[in-house]
Amino acid sequence: MTIGSNIKKLREAKGLSIYMLAKLTGVAQSNLWEIENGKRIGHPKTWKKLADFFGLEKPDDLFNPDLIDEIVKKIKEE
């Protein structure tokens, strides 16, 4: 799994479009699309914004598919 697929899983679990995630995090919509579609991995500052939004302890957690799956499960249970 890539960081892009992990971000997409989190975004979809929250019921957000790329547009809404961009608005809520301040990350450009085009950057999010490129990251989610494997065109780029993004910048550490972008990872930080996304990690903060999704309540992750650190940006590196975006690269941990097991943790992402656990968080997605919790989101869906809410």
N, CA, C and O atoms as CSV, one atom per row, in Angstrom:
chain,resi,resn,atom,element,x,y,z
A,1,MET,N,N,0.816,-1.186,0.000
A,1,MET,CA,C,0.000,0.000,0.000
A,1,MET,C,C,0.861,1.251,0.000
A,1,MET,O,O,1.963,1.278,0.548
A,2,THR,N,N,0.334,2.261,-0.619
A,2,THR,CA,C,1.071,3.516,-0.712
A,2,THR,C,C,0.444,4.561,0.196
A,2,THR,O,O,-0.660,4.379,0.709
A,3,ILE,N,N,1.159,5.646,0.384
A,3,ILE,CA,C,0.602,6.744,1.172
A,3,ILE,C,C,-0.695,7.235,0.525
A,3,ILE,O,O,-1.641,7.595,1.225
A,4,GLY,N,N,-0.736,7.249,-0.794
A,4,GLY,CA,C,-1.935,7.711,-1.494
A,4,GLY,C,C,-3.149,6.865,-1.194
A,4,GLY,O,O,-4.228,7.396,-0.932
A,5,SER,N,N,-2.988,5.565,-1.229
A,5,SER,CA,C,-4.137,4.696,-0.938
A,5,SER,C,C,-4.544,4.801,0.524
A,5,SER,O,O,-5.725,4.668,0.845
A,6,ASN,N,N,-3.590,5.037,1.410
A,6,ASN,CA,C,-3.914,5.220,2.824
A,6,ASN,C,C,-4.703,6.506,3.046
A,6,ASN,O,O,-5.673,6.521,3.803
A,7,ILE,N,N,-4.285,7.583,2.387
A,7,ILE,CA,C,-5.006,8.853,2.506
A,7,ILE,C,C,-6.412,8.711,1.930
A,7,ILE,O,O,-7.378,9.215,2.503
A,8,LYS,N,N,-6.519,8.034,0.813
A,8,LYS,CA,C,-7.835,7.839,0.189
A,8,LYS,C,C,-8.755,7.045,1.117
A,8,LYS,O,O,-9.932,7.379,1.254
A,9,LYS,N,N,-8.230,6.002,1.749
A,9,LYS,CA,C,-9.027,5.209,2.688
A,9,LYS,C,C,-9.551,6.081,3.828
A,9,LYS,O,O,-10.729,6.018,4.178
A,10,LEU,N,N,-8.667,6.891,4.398
A,10,LEU,CA,C,-9.065,7.770,5.497
A,10,LEU,C,C,-10.104,8.790,5.029
A,10,LEU,O,O,-11.106,9.023,5.705
A,11,ARG,N,N,-9.856,9.385,3.881
A,11,ARG,CA,C,-10.774,10.394,3.344
A,11,ARG,C,C,-12.153,9.797,3.104
A,11,ARG,O,O,-13.164,10.375,3.506
A,12,GLU,N,N,-12.195,8.655,2.459
A,12,GLU,CA,C,-13.474,8.014,2.153
A,12,GLU,C,C,-14.187,7.548,3.426
A,12,GLU,O,O,-15.414,7.605,3.505
A,13,ALA,N,N,-13.428,7.090,4.415
A,13,ALA,CA,C,-14.043,6.669,5.675
A,13,ALA,C,C,-14.738,7.846,6.357
A,13,ALA,O,O,-15.755,7.675,7.029
A,14,LYS,N,N,-14.178,9.037,6.176
A,14,LYS,CA,C,-14.773,10.249,6.741
A,14,LYS,C,C,-15.891,10.801,5.855
A,14,LYS,O,O,-16.574,11.752,6.236
A,15,GLY,N,N,-16.076,10.207,4.678
A,15,GLY,CA,C,-17.130,10.666,3.773
A,15,GLY,C,C,-16.805,11.980,3.096
A,15,GLY,O,O,-17.703,12.766,2.793
A,16,LEU,N,N,-15.529,12.222,2.856
A,16,LEU,CA,C,-15.104,13.492,2.264
A,16,LEU,C,C,-14.686,13.323,0.811
A,16,LEU,O,O,-14.128,12.295,0.425
A,17,SER,N,N,-14.960,14.331,0.025
A,17,SER,CA,C,-14.437,14.392,-1.342
A,17,SER,C,C,-13.013,14.949,-1.264
A,17,SER,O,O,-12.601,15.493,-0.239
A,18,ILE,N,N,-12.285,14.807,-2.344
A,18,ILE,CA,C,-10.948,15.422,-2.383
A,18,ILE,C,C,-11.080,16.926,-2.200
A,18,ILE,O,O,-10.271,17.548,-1.511
A,19,TYR,N,N,-12.096,17.506,-2.817
A,19,TYR,CA,C,-12.332,18.947,-2.706
A,19,TYR,C,C,-12.501,19.357,-1.238
A,19,TYR,O,O,-11.879,20.318,-0.785
A,20,MET,N,N,-13.337,18.632,-0.503
A,20,MET,CA,C,-13.580,18.972,0.907
A,20,MET,C,C,-12.331,18.782,1.760
A,20,MET,O,O,-12.042,19.604,2.630
A,21,LEU,N,N,-11.589,17.699,1.514
A,21,LEU,CA,C,-10.353,17.481,2.267
A,21,LEU,C,C,-9.369,18.614,2.000
A,21,LEU,O,O,-8.685,19.080,2.912
A,22,ALA,N,N,-9.301,19.048,0.762
A,22,ALA,CA,C,-8.421,20.164,0.411
A,22,ALA,C,C,-8.822,21.422,1.185
A,22,ALA,O,O,-7.967,22.110,1.744
A,23,LYS,N,N,-10.101,21.714,1.213
A,23,LYS,CA,C,-10.593,22.902,1.916
A,23,LYS,C,C,-10.291,22.823,3.421
A,23,LYS,O,O,-9.897,23.816,4.033
A,24,LEU,N,N,-10.479,21.649,4.001
A,24,LEU,CA,C,-10.307,21.483,5.438
A,24,LEU,C,C,-8.850,21.442,5.890
A,24,LEU,O,O,-8.544,21.776,7.034
A,25,THR,N,N,-7.952,21.034,4.996
A,25,THR,CA,C,-6.541,20.896,5.383
A,25,THR,C,C,-5.637,21.987,4.825
A,25,THR,O,O,-4.525,22.181,5.317
A,26,GLY,N,N,-6.099,22.696,3.811
A,26,GLY,CA,C,-5.242,23.697,3.178
A,26,GLY,C,C,-4.257,23.098,2.186
A,26,GLY,O,O,-3.335,23.776,1.734
A,27,VAL,N,N,-4.449,21.835,1.850
A,27,VAL,CA,C,-3.611,21.169,0.847
A,27,VAL,C,C,-4.331,21.310,-0.492
A,27,VAL,O,O,-5.538,21.083,-0.571
A,28,ALA,N,N,-3.608,21.679,-1.534
A,28,ALA,CA,C,-4.217,21.874,-2.843
A,28,ALA,C,C,-4.901,20.593,-3.330
A,28,ALA,O,O,-4.373,19.489,-3.191
A,29,GLN,N,N,-6.077,20.775,-3.896
A,29,GLN,CA,C,-6.853,19.644,-4.417
A,29,GLN,C,C,-6.034,18.850,-5.436
A,29,GLN,O,O,-6.074,17.620,-5.442
A,30,SER,N,N,-5.306,19.540,-6.282
A,30,SER,CA,C,-4.500,18.847,-7.301
A,30,SER,C,C,-3.401,18.006,-6.650
A,30,SER,O,O,-3.088,16.916,-7.128
A,31,ASN,N,N,-2.815,18.511,-5.562
A,31,ASN,CA,C,-1.797,17.729,-4.849
A,31,ASN,C,C,-2.395,16.474,-4.239
A,31,ASN,O,O,-1.803,15.397,-4.314
A,32,LEU,N,N,-3.568,16.613,-3.637
A,32,LEU,CA,C,-4.222,15.441,-3.053
A,32,LEU,C,C,-4.530,14.402,-4.119
A,32,LEU,O,O,-4.308,13.210,-3.911
A,33,TRP,N,N,-5.041,14.851,-5.259
A,33,TRP,CA,C,-5.364,13.929,-6.345
A,33,TRP,C,C,-4.112,13.193,-6.800
A,33,TRP,O,O,-4.134,11.975,-6.981
A,34,GLU,N,N,-3.014,13.937,-6.987
A,34,GLU,CA,C,-1.767,13.317,-7.443
A,34,GLU,C,C,-1.218,12.323,-6.420
A,34,GLU,O,O,-0.700,11.270,-6.793
A,35,ILE,N,N,-1.328,12.652,-5.144
A,35,ILE,CA,C,-0.858,11.736,-4.099
A,35,ILE,C,C,-1.721,10.476,-4.078
A,35,ILE,O,O,-1.203,9.360,-4.073
A,36,GLU,N,N,-3.033,10.663,-4.067
A,36,GLU,CA,C,-3.941,9.508,-4.024
A,36,GLU,C,C,-3.795,8.603,-5.242
A,36,GLU,O,O,-4.016,7.395,-5.149
A,37,ASN,N,N,-3.430,9.171,-6.368
A,37,ASN,CA,C,-3.319,8.390,-7.599
A,37,ASN,C,C,-1.890,7.970,-7.923
A,37,ASN,O,O,-1.600,7.536,-9.037
A,38,GLY,N,N,-0.996,8.102,-6.936
A,38,GLY,CA,C,0.368,7.599,-7.085
A,38,GLY,C,C,1.259,8.381,-8.030
A,38,GLY,O,O,2.291,7.876,-8.471
A,39,LYS,N,N,0.872,9.602,-8.344
A,39,LYS,CA,C,1.686,10.430,-9.244
A,39,LYS,C,C,2.831,11.098,-8.495
A,39,LYS,O,O,3.845,11.467,-9.088
A,40,ARG,N,N,2.655,11.249,-7.175
A,40,ARG,CA,C,3.687,11.840,-6.315
A,40,ARG,C,C,3.422,11.377,-4.892
A,40,ARG,O,O,2.329,10.901,-4.584
A,41,ILE,N,N,4.411,11.513,-4.030
A,41,ILE,CA,C,4.195,11.121,-2.632
A,41,ILE,C,C,3.921,12.335,-1.753
A,41,ILE,O,O,3.520,12.185,-0.599
A,42,GLY,N,N,4.129,13.510,-2.276
A,42,GLY,CA,C,3.866,14.717,-1.505
A,42,GLY,C,C,5.074,15.155,-0.700
A,42,GLY,O,O,6.128,14.521,-0.716
A,43,HIS,N,N,4.888,16.234,-0.013
A,43,HIS,CA,C,5.939,16.869,0.779
A,43,HIS,C,C,5.680,16.588,2.260
A,43,HIS,O,O,4.526,16.460,2.668
A,44,PRO,N,N,6.725,16.491,3.058
A,44,PRO,CA,C,6.521,16.261,4.493
A,44,PRO,C,C,5.575,17.277,5.155
A,44,PRO,O,O,4.861,16.920,6.092
A,45,LYS,N,N,5.558,18.517,4.695
A,45,LYS,CA,C,4.619,19.500,5.258
A,45,LYS,C,C,3.180,19.115,4.944
A,45,LYS,O,O,2.282,19.330,5.758
A,46,THR,N,N,2.966,18.549,3.770
A,46,THR,CA,C,1.631,18.062,3.388
A,46,THR,C,C,1.246,16.887,4.266
A,46,THR,O,O,0.112,16.814,4.740
A,47,TRP,N,N,2.172,15.968,4.490
A,47,TRP,CA,C,1.911,14.815,5.353
A,47,TRP,C,C,1.512,15.278,6.749
A,47,TRP,O,O,0.603,14.719,7.361
A,48,LYS,N,N,2.204,16.310,7.249
A,48,LYS,CA,C,1.930,16.838,8.585
A,48,LYS,C,C,0.500,17.372,8.658
A,48,LYS,O,O,-0.222,17.080,9.611
A,49,LYS,N,N,0.091,18.147,7.665
A,49,LYS,CA,C,-1.273,18.692,7.644
A,49,LYS,C,C,-2.304,17.567,7.635
A,49,LYS,O,O,-3.298,17.621,8.359
A,50,LEU,N,N,-2.064,16.565,6.823
A,50,LEU,CA,C,-3.007,15.449,6.725
A,50,LEU,C,C,-3.016,14.611,8.001
A,50,LEU,O,O,-4.078,14.210,8.477
A,51,ALA,N,N,-1.843,14.349,8.546
A,51,ALA,CA,C,-1.760,13.576,9.790
A,51,ALA,C,C,-2.490,14.309,10.914
A,51,ALA,O,O,-3.219,13.688,11.687
A,52,ASP,N,N,-2.301,15.603,11.007
A,52,ASP,CA,C,-2.992,16.383,12.037
A,52,ASP,C,C,-4.499,16.312,11.837
A,52,ASP,O,O,-5.244,16.128,12.800
A,53,PHE,N,N,-4.948,16.456,10.611
A,53,PHE,CA,C,-6.378,16.416,10.330
A,53,PHE,C,C,-6.996,15.077,10.720
A,53,PHE,O,O,-8.081,15.032,11.299
A,54,PHE,N,N,-6.304,13.998,10.402
A,54,PHE,CA,C,-6.838,12.671,10.683
A,54,PHE,C,C,-6.530,12.178,12.101
A,54,PHE,O,O,-6.884,11.054,12.454
A,55,GLY,N,N,-5.873,13.013,12.915
A,55,GLY,CA,C,-5.617,12.660,14.304
A,55,GLY,C,C,-4.506,11.654,14.504
A,55,GLY,O,O,-4.497,10.919,15.491
A,56,LEU,N,N,-3.567,11.616,13.570
A,56,LEU,CA,C,-2.429,10.702,13.694
A,56,LEU,C,C,-1.354,11.329,14.570
A,56,LEU,O,O,-1.221,12.552,14.616
A,57,GLU,N,N,-0.595,10.503,15.256
A,57,GLU,CA,C,0.456,11.014,16.146
A,57,GLU,C,C,1.588,11.688,15.386
A,57,GLU,O,O,2.136,12.699,15.826
A,58,LYS,N,N,1.929,11.110,14.235
A,58,LYS,CA,C,3.034,11.668,13.452
A,58,LYS,C,C,2.777,11.425,11.967
A,58,LYS,O,O,2.058,10.491,11.610
A,59,PRO,N,N,3.352,12.251,11.101
A,59,PRO,CA,C,3.132,12.101,9.662
A,59,PRO,C,C,3.517,10.730,9.111
A,59,PRO,O,O,2.888,10.244,8.172
A,60,ASP,N,N,4.533,10.110,9.679
A,60,ASP,CA,C,4.966,8.782,9.209
A,60,ASP,C,C,3.862,7.733,9.342
A,60,ASP,O,O,3.889,6.710,8.658
A,61,ASP,N,N,2.897,7.988,10.219
A,61,ASP,CA,C,1.793,7.046,10.387
A,61,ASP,C,C,0.978,6.894,9.096
A,61,ASP,O,O,0.304,5.881,8.907
A,62,LEU,N,N,1.034,7.885,8.219
A,62,LEU,CA,C,0.330,7.791,6.938
A,62,LEU,C,C,0.873,6.655,6.072
A,62,LEU,O,O,0.206,6.214,5.136
A,63,PHE,N,N,2.070,6.185,6.377
A,63,PHE,CA,C,2.702,5.108,5.612
A,63,PHE,C,C,2.453,3.729,6.225
A,63,PHE,O,O,2.933,2.728,5.694
A,64,ASN,N,N,1.717,3.661,7.321
A,64,ASN,CA,C,1.498,2.416,8.049
A,64,ASN,C,C,0.106,1.850,7.725
A,64,ASN,O,O,-0.882,2.273,8.325
A,65,PRO,N,N,0.019,0.911,6.794
A,65,PRO,CA,C,-1.295,0.409,6.373
A,65,PRO,C,C,-2.083,-0.274,7.489
A,65,PRO,O,O,-3.311,-0.182,7.511
A,66,ASP,N,N,-1.411,-0.954,8.409
A,66,ASP,CA,C,-2.122,-1.613,9.508
A,66,ASP,C,C,-2.787,-0.581,10.420
A,66,ASP,O,O,-3.930,-0.759,10.841
A,67,LEU,N,N,-2.067,0.489,10.718
A,67,LEU,CA,C,-2.625,1.555,11.548
A,67,LEU,C,C,-3.789,2.234,10.832
A,67,LEU,O,O,-4.816,2.523,11.447
A,68,ILE,N,N,-3.630,2.484,9.546
A,68,ILE,CA,C,-4.688,3.129,8.761
A,68,ILE,C,C,-5.937,2.258,8.765
A,68,ILE,O,O,-7.043,2.764,8.952
A,69,ASP,N,N,-5.774,0.962,8.561
A,69,ASP,CA,C,-6.926,0.051,8.587
A,69,ASP,C,C,-7.638,0.084,9.942
A,69,ASP,O,O,-8.867,0.048,10.013
A,70,GLU,N,N,-6.854,0.153,11.002
A,70,GLU,CA,C,-7.423,0.211,12.356
A,70,GLU,C,C,-8.215,1.509,12.551
A,70,GLU,O,O,-9.306,1.495,13.122
A,71,ILE,N,N,-7.669,2.613,12.079
A,71,ILE,CA,C,-8.340,3.906,12.218
A,71,ILE,C,C,-9.613,3.939,11.378
A,71,ILE,O,O,-10.646,4.430,11.832
A,72,VAL,N,N,-9.540,3.420,10.162
A,72,VAL,CA,C,-10.712,3.378,9.279
A,72,VAL,C,C,-11.822,2.556,9.947
A,72,VAL,O,O,-12.992,2.937,9.905
A,73,LYS,N,N,-11.455,1.450,10.548
A,73,LYS,CA,C,-12.444,0.606,11.239
A,73,LYS,C,C,-13.124,1.398,12.355
A,73,LYS,O,O,-14.343,1.329,12.513
A,74,LYS,N,N,-12.341,2.147,13.127
A,74,LYS,CA,C,-12.897,2.947,14.223
A,74,LYS,C,C,-13.817,4.041,13.685
A,74,LYS,O,O,-14.873,4.300,14.262
A,75,ILE,N,N,-13.429,4.675,12.599
A,75,ILE,CA,C,-14.260,5.728,11.991
A,75,ILE,C,C,-15.599,5.159,11.567
A,75,ILE,O,O,-16.639,5.776,11.793
A,76,LYS,N,N,-15.580,3.996,10.961
A,76,LYS,CA,C,-16.808,3.383,10.469
A,76,LYS,C,C,-17.727,2.936,11.611
A,76,LYS,O,O,-18.941,2.841,11.432
A,77,GLU,N,N,-17.150,2.666,12.775
A,77,GLU,CA,C,-17.940,2.247,13.932
A,77,GLU,C,C,-18.621,3.423,14.619
A,77,GLU,O,O,-19.566,3.233,15.385
A,78,GLU,N,N,-18.145,4.639,14.351
A,78,GLU,CA,C,-18.705,5.835,15.013
A,78,GLU,C,C,-20.117,6.108,14.555
A,78,GLU,O,O,-20.737,7.071,15.007
